[in-house]
Amino acid sequence: MILTIHLERVLRDAVGAEFTHLVTRPTGAAVRGGIRSELARAECGTLLLDFSRVGLIDFSCADEIVAKLLLDAELSGGRYLVLYGLSDDHAEAIDHILVRQGLAVAAIAEDGAPRLLGEIPPDARAAFDALQGLGPLDPPRLADALGWTVDRADAALRALAARRLARPDVAAYHSILPAP
């Protein structure tokens, strides 16, 4: 199950403001607190943060909201985080913070294109793209699709799963992004 949280609403509830900009560390911490409260009440496998009505996000809010959620025990306990409706400016700020911390997240841009933000090895990026285009993959099928060895494909898929960017099961690895 997917829990969608509209960040402009959480911002309004957390700080009582009518603006839609995620700026300042205290604002980011308040929004993260609101997200964690909703997450604590929900049974979900994926948390989708909707940025589509957010004006801008600065580095401090990107750190307080996205990076700290990725490090949060609530999320690492089997849940996945996906960002939705990102503008190029949102993506730039979030990517900057995640790269500095060695973290990564899957996202869907405003135009619906899937992307990864943060620190991701090139082979894992290629495996992510293949998952988006081909659907669930096991290492032999990924190796065949990309002209790799099975060991290289296996390592790339495991890297995605370790960063919570793909969902493994007994037969294959699956995209964590919701179906279009």
PyMOL CGO cylinders between C-alpha atoms (Angstrom):
from pymol import cmd
from pymol.cgo import CYLINDER

trace = [
    CYLINDER, 0.00, 0.00, 0.00, 1.16, 3.54, -0.79, 0.3, 1, 1, 1, 1, 1, 1,
    CYLINDER, 1.16, 3.54, -0.79, 0.73, 6.45, 1.61, 0.3, 1, 1, 1, 1, 1, 1,
    CYLINDER, 0.73, 6.45, 1.61, 0.73, 9.75, -0.30, 0.3, 1, 1, 1, 1, 1, 1,
    CYLINDER, 0.73, 9.75, -0.30, 1.54, 12.85, 1.69, 0.3, 1, 1, 1, 1, 1, 1,
    CYLINDER, 1.54, 12.85, 1.69, 1.02, 16.26, 0.09, 0.3, 1, 1, 1, 1, 1, 1,
    CYLINDER, 1.02, 16.26, 0.09, 3.83, 18.40, 1.46, 0.3, 1, 1, 1, 1, 1, 1,
    CYLINDER, 3.83, 18.40, 1.46, 2.04, 21.73, 1.03, 0.3, 1, 1, 1, 1, 1, 1,
    CYLINDER, 2.04, 21.73, 1.03, -0.67, 20.48, 3.39, 0.3, 1, 1, 1, 1, 1, 1,
    CYLINDER, -0.67, 20.48, 3.39, 1.83, 19.22, 5.96, 0.3, 1, 1, 1, 1, 1, 1,
    CYLINDER, 1.83, 19.22, 5.96, 3.66, 22.55, 5.72, 0.3, 1, 1, 1, 1, 1, 1,
    CYLINDER, 3.66, 22.55, 5.72, 0.43, 24.47, 6.30, 0.3, 1, 1, 1, 1, 1, 1,
    CYLINDER, 0.43, 24.47, 6.30, -0.52, 22.23, 9.26, 0.3, 1, 1, 1, 1, 1, 1,
    CYLINDER, -0.52, 22.23, 9.26, 2.98, 22.26, 10.78, 0.3, 1, 1, 1, 1, 1, 1,
    CYLINDER, 2.98, 22.26, 10.78, 3.74, 25.97, 10.67, 0.3, 1, 1, 1, 1, 1, 1,
    CYLINDER, 3.74, 25.97, 10.67, 0.37, 27.56, 9.97, 0.3, 1, 1, 1, 1, 1, 1,
    CYLINDER, 0.37, 27.56, 9.97, 1.65, 29.39, 6.92, 0.3, 1, 1, 1, 1, 1, 1,
    CYLINDER, 1.65, 29.39, 6.92, -0.05, 29.89, 3.59, 0.3, 1, 1, 1, 1, 1, 1,
    CYLINDER, -0.05, 29.89, 3.59, 3.19, 29.97, 1.59, 0.3, 1, 1, 1, 1, 1, 1,
    CYLINDER, 3.19, 29.97, 1.59, 4.38, 26.83, -0.19, 0.3, 1, 1, 1, 1, 1, 1,
    CYLINDER, 4.38, 26.83, -0.19, 8.15, 27.23, 0.15, 0.3, 1, 1, 1, 1, 1, 1,
    CYLINDER, 8.15, 27.23, 0.15, 10.11, 24.73, 2.20, 0.3, 1, 1, 1, 1, 1, 1,
    CYLINDER, 10.11, 24.73, 2.20, 12.78, 26.98, 3.66, 0.3, 1, 1, 1, 1, 1, 1,
    CYLINDER, 12.78, 26.98, 3.66, 14.71, 27.03, 6.97, 0.3, 1, 1, 1, 1, 1, 1,
    CYLINDER, 14.71, 27.03, 6.97, 15.81, 24.12, 9.10, 0.3, 1, 1, 1, 1, 1, 1,
    CYLINDER, 15.81, 24.12, 9.10, 13.04, 24.61, 11.73, 0.3, 1, 1, 1, 1, 1, 1,
    CYLINDER, 13.04, 24.61, 11.73, 10.40, 24.49, 8.99, 0.3, 1, 1, 1, 1, 1, 1,
    CYLINDER, 10.40, 24.49, 8.99, 11.92, 21.28, 7.61, 0.3, 1, 1, 1, 1, 1, 1,
    CYLINDER, 11.92, 21.28, 7.61, 12.01, 19.71, 11.07, 0.3, 1, 1, 1, 1, 1, 1,
    CYLINDER, 12.01, 19.71, 11.07, 8.35, 20.63, 11.66, 0.3, 1, 1, 1, 1, 1, 1,
    CYLINDER, 8.35, 20.63, 11.66, 7.32, 19.17, 8.31, 0.3, 1, 1, 1, 1, 1, 1,
    CYLINDER, 7.32, 19.17, 8.31, 9.30, 15.98, 8.98, 0.3, 1, 1, 1, 1, 1, 1,
    CYLINDER, 9.30, 15.98, 8.98, 7.51, 15.71, 12.33, 0.3, 1, 1, 1, 1, 1, 1,
    CYLINDER, 7.51, 15.71, 12.33, 4.16, 15.96, 10.55, 0.3, 1, 1, 1, 1, 1, 1,
    CYLINDER, 4.16, 15.96, 10.55, 5.21, 13.30, 8.06, 0.3, 1, 1, 1, 1, 1, 1,
    CYLINDER, 5.21, 13.30, 8.06, 6.38, 10.97, 10.85, 0.3, 1, 1, 1, 1, 1, 1,
    CYLINDER, 6.38, 10.97, 10.85, 3.05, 11.42, 12.65, 0.3, 1, 1, 1, 1, 1, 1,
    CYLINDER, 3.05, 11.42, 12.65, 1.13, 10.39, 9.55, 0.3, 1, 1, 1, 1, 1, 1,
    CYLINDER, 1.13, 10.39, 9.55, 3.52, 7.53, 8.90, 0.3, 1, 1, 1, 1, 1, 1,
    CYLINDER, 3.52, 7.53, 8.90, 3.09, 6.22, 12.46, 0.3, 1, 1, 1, 1, 1, 1,
    CYLINDER, 3.09, 6.22, 12.46, -0.67, 5.93, 11.93, 0.3, 1, 1, 1, 1, 1, 1,
    CYLINDER, -0.67, 5.93, 11.93, -0.47, 4.24, 8.54, 0.3, 1, 1, 1, 1, 1, 1,
    CYLINDER, -0.47, 4.24, 8.54, 0.27, 0.74, 7.40, 0.3, 1, 1, 1, 1, 1, 1,
    CYLINDER, 0.27, 0.74, 7.40, 2.09, 1.20, 4.14, 0.3, 1, 1, 1, 1, 1, 1,
    CYLINDER, 2.09, 1.20, 4.14, 4.98, -0.23, 2.22, 0.3, 1, 1, 1, 1, 1, 1,
    CYLINDER, 4.98, -0.23, 2.22, 5.76, 2.96, 0.31, 0.3, 1, 1, 1, 1, 1, 1,
    CYLINDER, 5.76, 2.96, 0.31, 5.71, 6.59, 1.41, 0.3, 1, 1, 1, 1, 1, 1,
    CYLINDER, 5.71, 6.59, 1.41, 5.16, 8.93, -1.53, 0.3, 1, 1, 1, 1, 1, 1,
    CYLINDER, 5.16, 8.93, -1.53, 5.98, 12.58, -0.78, 0.3, 1, 1, 1, 1, 1, 1,
    CYLINDER, 5.98, 12.58, -0.78, 4.14, 14.84, -3.22, 0.3, 1, 1, 1, 1, 1, 1,
    CYLINDER, 4.14, 14.84, -3.22, 6.13, 17.99, -4.05, 0.3, 1, 1, 1, 1, 1, 1,
    CYLINDER, 6.13, 17.99, -4.05, 3.83, 19.07, -6.90, 0.3, 1, 1, 1, 1, 1, 1,
    CYLINDER, 3.83, 19.07, -6.90, 2.46, 22.10, -5.04, 0.3, 1, 1, 1, 1, 1, 1,
    CYLINDER, 2.46, 22.10, -5.04, 5.70, 23.08, -3.31, 0.3, 1, 1, 1, 1, 1, 1,
    CYLINDER, 5.70, 23.08, -3.31, 7.25, 26.30, -4.56, 0.3, 1, 1, 1, 1, 1, 1,
    CYLINDER, 7.25, 26.30, -4.56, 10.86, 25.69, -3.63, 0.3, 1, 1, 1, 1, 1, 1,
    CYLINDER, 10.86, 25.69, -3.63, 12.97, 23.71, -1.21, 0.3, 1, 1, 1, 1, 1, 1,
    CYLINDER, 12.97, 23.71, -1.21, 16.27, 24.92, 0.20, 0.3, 1, 1, 1, 1, 1, 1,
    CYLINDER, 16.27, 24.92, 0.20, 19.21, 22.76, 1.26, 0.3, 1, 1, 1, 1, 1, 1,
    CYLINDER, 19.21, 22.76, 1.26, 18.30, 22.85, 4.94, 0.3, 1, 1, 1, 1, 1, 1,
    CYLINDER, 18.30, 22.85, 4.94, 14.76, 21.59, 4.29, 0.3, 1, 1, 1, 1, 1, 1,
    CYLINDER, 14.76, 21.59, 4.29, 16.04, 18.98, 1.85, 0.3, 1, 1, 1, 1, 1, 1,
    CYLINDER, 16.04, 18.98, 1.85, 18.29, 17.73, 4.64, 0.3, 1, 1, 1, 1, 1, 1,
    CYLINDER, 18.29, 17.73, 4.64, 15.65, 17.91, 7.38, 0.3, 1, 1, 1, 1, 1, 1,
    CYLINDER, 15.65, 17.91, 7.38, 12.92, 16.26, 5.33, 0.3, 1, 1, 1, 1, 1, 1,
    CYLINDER, 12.92, 16.26, 5.33, 14.38, 13.90, 2.74, 0.3, 1, 1, 1, 1, 1, 1,
    CYLINDER, 14.38, 13.90, 2.74, 17.81, 12.96, 4.12, 0.3, 1, 1, 1, 1, 1, 1,
    CYLINDER, 17.81, 12.96, 4.12, 16.62, 12.53, 7.69, 0.3, 1, 1, 1, 1, 1, 1,
    CYLINDER, 16.62, 12.53, 7.69, 13.60, 10.50, 6.59, 0.3, 1, 1, 1, 1, 1, 1,
    CYLINDER, 13.60, 10.50, 6.59, 15.92, 8.19, 4.65, 0.3, 1, 1, 1, 1, 1, 1,
    CYLINDER, 15.92, 8.19, 4.65, 17.96, 7.71, 7.83, 0.3, 1, 1, 1, 1, 1, 1,
    CYLINDER, 17.96, 7.71, 7.83, 14.86, 7.29, 10.02, 0.3, 1, 1, 1, 1, 1, 1,
    CYLINDER, 14.86, 7.29, 10.02, 14.25, 3.87, 11.57, 0.3, 1, 1, 1, 1, 1, 1,
    CYLINDER, 14.25, 3.87, 11.57, 10.53, 4.17, 10.66, 0.3, 1, 1, 1, 1, 1, 1,
    CYLINDER, 10.53, 4.17, 10.66, 11.45, 4.11, 6.99, 0.3, 1, 1, 1, 1, 1, 1,
    CYLINDER, 11.45, 4.11, 6.99, 14.34, 1.68, 7.10, 0.3, 1, 1, 1, 1, 1, 1,
    CYLINDER, 14.34, 1.68, 7.10, 12.11, -0.95, 8.67, 0.3, 1, 1, 1, 1, 1, 1,
    CYLINDER, 12.11, -0.95, 8.67, 10.89, -2.26, 5.32, 0.3, 1, 1, 1, 1, 1, 1,
    CYLINDER, 10.89, -2.26, 5.32, 9.32, 0.88, 3.85, 0.3, 1, 1, 1, 1, 1, 1,
    CYLINDER, 9.32, 0.88, 3.85, 10.31, 2.69, 0.70, 0.3, 1, 1, 1, 1, 1, 1,
    CYLINDER, 10.31, 2.69, 0.70, 10.44, 6.44, 0.07, 0.3, 1, 1, 1, 1, 1, 1,
    CYLINDER, 10.44, 6.44, 0.07, 9.50, 7.91, -3.31, 0.3, 1, 1, 1, 1, 1, 1,
    CYLINDER, 9.50, 7.91, -3.31, 9.42, 11.62, -4.17, 0.3, 1, 1, 1, 1, 1, 1,
    CYLINDER, 9.42, 11.62, -4.17, 6.74, 12.78, -6.60, 0.3, 1, 1, 1, 1, 1, 1,
    CYLINDER, 6.74, 12.78, -6.60, 6.14, 15.88, -8.72, 0.3, 1, 1, 1, 1, 1, 1,
    CYLINDER, 6.14, 15.88, -8.72, 9.69, 17.22, -8.47, 0.3, 1, 1, 1, 1, 1, 1,
    CYLINDER, 9.69, 17.22, -8.47, 10.68, 20.31, -10.42, 0.3, 1, 1, 1, 1, 1, 1,
    CYLINDER, 10.68, 20.31, -10.42, 14.27, 20.63, -11.61, 0.3, 1, 1, 1, 1, 1, 1,
    CYLINDER, 14.27, 20.63, -11.61, 14.93, 23.05, -8.73, 0.3, 1, 1, 1, 1, 1, 1,
    CYLINDER, 14.93, 23.05, -8.73, 13.55, 20.59, -6.15, 0.3, 1, 1, 1, 1, 1, 1,
    CYLINDER, 13.55, 20.59, -6.15, 15.65, 17.80, -7.64, 0.3, 1, 1, 1, 1, 1, 1,
    CYLINDER, 15.65, 17.80, -7.64, 18.81, 19.91, -7.67, 0.3, 1, 1, 1, 1, 1, 1,
    CYLINDER, 18.81, 19.91, -7.67, 18.56, 20.82, -3.97, 0.3, 1, 1, 1, 1, 1, 1,
    CYLINDER, 18.56, 20.82, -3.97, 17.66, 17.30, -2.86, 0.3, 1, 1, 1, 1, 1, 1,
    CYLINDER, 17.66, 17.30, -2.86, 20.33, 15.68, -5.05, 0.3, 1, 1, 1, 1, 1, 1,
    CYLINDER, 20.33, 15.68, -5.05, 23.00, 18.01, -3.63, 0.3, 1, 1, 1, 1, 1, 1,
    CYLINDER, 23.00, 18.01, -3.63, 22.19, 17.03, -0.05, 0.3, 1, 1, 1, 1, 1, 1,
    CYLINDER, 22.19, 17.03, -0.05, 21.89, 13.31, -0.76, 0.3, 1, 1, 1, 1, 1, 1,
    CYLINDER, 21.89, 13.31, -0.76, 25.19, 13.14, -2.65, 0.3, 1, 1, 1, 1, 1, 1,
    CYLINDER, 25.19, 13.14, -2.65, 26.97, 14.84, 0.26, 0.3, 1, 1, 1, 1, 1, 1,
    CYLINDER, 26.97, 14.84, 0.26, 25.54, 12.24, 2.67, 0.3, 1, 1, 1, 1, 1, 1,
    CYLINDER, 25.54, 12.24, 2.67, 25.93, 9.18, 0.44, 0.3, 1, 1, 1, 1, 1, 1,
    CYLINDER, 25.93, 9.18, 0.44, 22.17, 8.63, 0.30, 0.3, 1, 1, 1, 1, 1, 1,
    CYLINDER, 22.17, 8.63, 0.30, 19.79, 8.01, -2.61, 0.3, 1, 1, 1, 1, 1, 1,
    CYLINDER, 19.79, 8.01, -2.61, 16.08, 8.19, -3.38, 0.3, 1, 1, 1, 1, 1, 1,
    CYLINDER, 16.08, 8.19, -3.38, 13.79, 7.34, -6.28, 0.3, 1, 1, 1, 1, 1, 1,
    CYLINDER, 13.79, 7.34, -6.28, 11.70, 10.15, -7.70, 0.3, 1, 1, 1, 1, 1, 1,
    CYLINDER, 11.70, 10.15, -7.70, 9.14, 11.01, -10.32, 0.3, 1, 1, 1, 1, 1, 1,
    CYLINDER, 9.14, 11.01, -10.32, 9.64, 14.36, -12.00, 0.3, 1, 1, 1, 1, 1, 1,
    CYLINDER, 9.64, 14.36, -12.00, 6.87, 16.82, -12.85, 0.3, 1, 1, 1, 1, 1, 1,
    CYLINDER, 6.87, 16.82, -12.85, 6.77, 15.38, -16.37, 0.3, 1, 1, 1, 1, 1, 1,
    CYLINDER, 6.77, 15.38, -16.37, 6.32, 11.84, -15.00, 0.3, 1, 1, 1, 1, 1, 1,
    CYLINDER, 6.32, 11.84, -15.00, 9.86, 10.70, -15.78, 0.3, 1, 1, 1, 1, 1, 1,
    CYLINDER, 9.86, 10.70, -15.78, 11.45, 8.38, -13.21, 0.3, 1, 1, 1, 1, 1, 1,
    CYLINDER, 11.45, 8.38, -13.21, 14.84, 9.35, -11.86, 0.3, 1, 1, 1, 1, 1, 1,
    CYLINDER, 14.84, 9.35, -11.86, 17.30, 8.68, -9.09, 0.3, 1, 1, 1, 1, 1, 1,
    CYLINDER, 17.30, 8.68, -9.09, 18.73, 11.39, -6.86, 0.3, 1, 1, 1, 1, 1, 1,
    CYLINDER, 18.73, 11.39, -6.86, 21.81, 11.14, -4.72, 0.3, 1, 1, 1, 1, 1, 1,
    CYLINDER, 21.81, 11.14, -4.72, 24.78, 8.80, -4.62, 0.3, 1, 1, 1, 1, 1, 1,
    CYLINDER, 24.78, 8.80, -4.62, 24.21, 5.85, -6.96, 0.3, 1, 1, 1, 1, 1, 1,
    CYLINDER, 24.21, 5.85, -6.96, 26.88, 3.79, -8.76, 0.3, 1, 1, 1, 1, 1, 1,
    CYLINDER, 26.88, 3.79, -8.76, 26.60, 3.84, -12.58, 0.3, 1, 1, 1, 1, 1, 1,
    CYLINDER, 26.60, 3.84, -12.58, 25.71, 0.14, -12.83, 0.3, 1, 1, 1, 1, 1, 1,
    CYLINDER, 25.71, 0.14, -12.83, 22.91, 0.58, -10.28, 0.3, 1, 1, 1, 1, 1, 1,
    CYLINDER, 22.91, 0.58, -10.28, 21.57, 3.52, -12.32, 0.3, 1, 1, 1, 1, 1, 1,
    CYLINDER, 21.57, 3.52, -12.32, 21.56, 1.37, -15.44, 0.3, 1, 1, 1, 1, 1, 1,
    CYLINDER, 21.56, 1.37, -15.44, 19.77, -1.43, -13.56, 0.3, 1, 1, 1, 1, 1, 1,
    CYLINDER, 19.77, -1.43, -13.56, 17.18, 1.06, -12.25, 0.3, 1, 1, 1, 1, 1, 1,
    CYLINDER, 17.18, 1.06, -12.25, 16.52, 2.29, -15.79, 0.3, 1, 1, 1, 1, 1, 1,
    CYLINDER, 16.52, 2.29, -15.79, 16.16, -1.29, -16.99, 0.3, 1, 1, 1, 1, 1, 1,
    CYLINDER, 16.16, -1.29, -16.99, 13.64, -2.05, -14.22, 0.3, 1, 1, 1, 1, 1, 1,
    CYLINDER, 13.64, -2.05, -14.22, 11.59, 0.96, -15.32, 0.3, 1, 1, 1, 1, 1, 1,
    CYLINDER, 11.59, 0.96, -15.32, 11.58, -0.12, -18.95, 0.3, 1, 1, 1, 1, 1, 1,
    CYLINDER, 11.58, -0.12, -18.95, 11.41, -3.90, -18.70, 0.3, 1, 1, 1, 1, 1, 1,
    CYLINDER, 11.41, -3.90, -18.70, 9.59, -4.56, -15.45, 0.3, 1, 1, 1, 1, 1, 1,
    CYLINDER, 9.59, -4.56, -15.45, 10.72, -7.04, -12.80, 0.3, 1, 1, 1, 1, 1, 1,
    CYLINDER, 10.72, -7.04, -12.80, 14.16, -8.51, -13.47, 0.3, 1, 1, 1, 1, 1, 1,
    CYLINDER, 14.16, -8.51, -13.47, 16.38, -11.22, -12.10, 0.3, 1, 1, 1, 1, 1, 1,
    CYLINDER, 16.38, -11.22, -12.10, 20.16, -11.08, -12.63, 0.3, 1, 1, 1, 1, 1, 1,
    CYLINDER, 20.16, -11.08, -12.63, 20.23, -13.32, -15.74, 0.3, 1, 1, 1, 1, 1, 1,
    CYLINDER, 20.23, -13.32, -15.74, 17.52, -11.29, -17.48, 0.3, 1, 1, 1, 1, 1, 1,
    CYLINDER, 17.52, -11.29, -17.48, 19.22, -7.98, -16.59, 0.3, 1, 1, 1, 1, 1, 1,
    CYLINDER, 19.22, -7.98, -16.59, 22.57, -9.36, -17.77, 0.3, 1, 1, 1, 1, 1, 1,
    CYLINDER, 22.57, -9.36, -17.77, 21.00, -10.38, -21.07, 0.3, 1, 1, 1, 1, 1, 1,
    CYLINDER, 21.00, -10.38, -21.07, 19.28, -7.00, -21.51, 0.3, 1, 1, 1, 1, 1, 1,
    CYLINDER, 19.28, -7.00, -21.51, 22.43, -4.96, -20.82, 0.3, 1, 1, 1, 1, 1, 1,
    CYLINDER, 22.43, -4.96, -20.82, 25.10, -7.28, -22.20, 0.3, 1, 1, 1, 1, 1, 1,
    CYLINDER, 25.10, -7.28, -22.20, 26.64, -7.78, -18.76, 0.3, 1, 1, 1, 1, 1, 1,
    CYLINDER, 26.64, -7.78, -18.76, 27.81, -10.82, -16.85, 0.3, 1, 1, 1, 1, 1, 1,
    CYLINDER, 27.81, -10.82, -16.85, 25.30, -12.31, -14.42, 0.3, 1, 1, 1, 1, 1, 1,
    CYLINDER, 25.30, -12.31, -14.42, 27.60, -11.40, -11.51, 0.3, 1, 1, 1, 1, 1, 1,
    CYLINDER, 27.60, -11.40, -11.51, 27.68, -7.74, -12.60, 0.3, 1, 1, 1, 1, 1, 1,
    CYLINDER, 27.68, -7.74, -12.60, 23.88, -7.68, -12.98, 0.3, 1, 1, 1, 1, 1, 1,
    CYLINDER, 23.88, -7.68, -12.98, 23.45, -9.33, -9.59, 0.3, 1, 1, 1, 1, 1, 1,
    CYLINDER, 23.45, -9.33, -9.59, 25.75, -6.76, -7.95, 0.3, 1, 1, 1, 1, 1, 1,
    CYLINDER, 25.75, -6.76, -7.95, 23.84, -3.86, -9.55, 0.3, 1, 1, 1, 1, 1, 1,
    CYLINDER, 23.84, -3.86, -9.55, 20.45, -5.19, -8.43, 0.3, 1, 1, 1, 1, 1, 1,
    CYLINDER, 20.45, -5.19, -8.43, 21.75, -5.84, -4.92, 0.3, 1, 1, 1, 1, 1, 1,
    CYLINDER, 21.75, -5.84, -4.92, 23.10, -2.27, -4.80, 0.3, 1, 1, 1, 1, 1, 1,
    CYLINDER, 23.10, -2.27, -4.80, 19.63, -0.95, -5.69, 0.3, 1, 1, 1, 1, 1, 1,
    CYLINDER, 19.63, -0.95, -5.69, 17.99, -3.10, -3.02, 0.3, 1, 1, 1, 1, 1, 1,
    CYLINDER, 17.99, -3.10, -3.02, 20.57, -2.06, -0.39, 0.3, 1, 1, 1, 1, 1, 1,
    CYLINDER, 20.57, -2.06, -0.39, 19.70, 1.59, -1.07, 0.3, 1, 1, 1, 1, 1, 1,
    CYLINDER, 19.70, 1.59, -1.07, 15.95, 0.75, -0.98, 0.3, 1, 1, 1, 1, 1, 1,
    CYLINDER, 15.95, 0.75, -0.98, 15.61, 1.68, -4.67, 0.3, 1, 1, 1, 1, 1, 1,
    CYLINDER, 15.61, 1.68, -4.67, 14.31, -1.74, -5.75, 0.3, 1, 1, 1, 1, 1, 1,
    CYLINDER, 14.31, -1.74, -5.75, 12.18, -4.31, -3.98, 0.3, 1, 1, 1, 1, 1, 1,
    CYLINDER, 12.18, -4.31, -3.98, 13.54, -7.88, -4.07, 0.3, 1, 1, 1, 1, 1, 1,
    CYLINDER, 13.54, -7.88, -4.07, 11.46, -11.01, -3.76, 0.3, 1, 1, 1, 1, 1, 1,
    CYLINDER, 11.46, -11.01, -3.76, 12.35, -14.66, -4.30, 0.3, 1, 1, 1, 1, 1, 1,
    CYLINDER, 12.35, -14.66, -4.30, 12.06, -14.47, -8.09, 0.3, 1, 1, 1, 1, 1, 1,
    CYLINDER, 12.06, -14.47, -8.09, 13.08, -10.95, -9.15, 0.3, 1, 1, 1, 1, 1, 1,
    CYLINDER, 13.08, -10.95, -9.15, 13.70, -7.32, -8.28, 0.3, 1, 1, 1, 1, 1, 1,
    CYLINDER, 13.70, -7.32, -8.28, 10.82, -4.89, -8.73, 0.3, 1, 1, 1, 1, 1, 1,
    CYLINDER, 10.82, -4.89, -8.73, 10.55, -1.14, -9.18, 0.3, 1, 1, 1, 1, 1, 1,
    CYLINDER, 10.55, -1.14, -9.18, 9.42, 0.75, -6.10, 0.3, 1, 1, 1, 1, 1, 1,
    CYLINDER, 9.42, 0.75, -6.10, 7.81, 3.45, -8.25, 0.3, 1, 1, 1, 1, 1, 1,
    CYLINDER, 7.81, 3.45, -8.25, 4.02, 3.36, -8.54, 0.3, 1, 1, 1, 1, 1, 1,
    CYLINDER, 4.02, 3.36, -8.54, 2.65, 2.27, -11.91, 0.3, 1, 1, 1, 1, 1, 1,
    CYLINDER, 2.65, 2.27, -11.91, 1.86, 5.22, -14.21, 0.3, 1, 1, 1, 1, 1, 1,
]
cmd.load_cgo(trace, "trace")
